[in-house]
């Protein structure tokens, strides 16, 4: 959503994705082990610890986990949505799928997607009395790396595998690395 919103407002937007783009048809046609190796983080073996532990499929291709989460997220039945609306005034949201609707719309607005590029570090600088994000370093599967200089960093890496943030000692939050300014 951030890429679509920013690109629609005229900003230059680049989305980094660890793996490539898969169409829904292509992903469904691939043998499961190939699909898990290419589109799922840790080959689809990430665990949510508990009693019992549960496999938590996380995506690492264009669209992120929305590409692979149909097995962990189910559409709320209409009768439940109706009850929530009657009882609590909750209006159902439009279903959103990043890889099918949001990212194509963001690309139509000018977003560029760089695939096979895992973000490894947010580079910060001291400016006007505070640290600010100025670049993102990324690595390709072949070990080569590159740097994208930027005026704004939006980390959408999820809560389980956040993008590493390197700043002064004691920094723990990705949010501390980000600030808003024109690109």
Order of alpha helices (4+ residues) and beta strands (2+ residues): alpha-beta-alpha-alpha-beta-beta-alpha-alpha-beta-beta-beta-beta
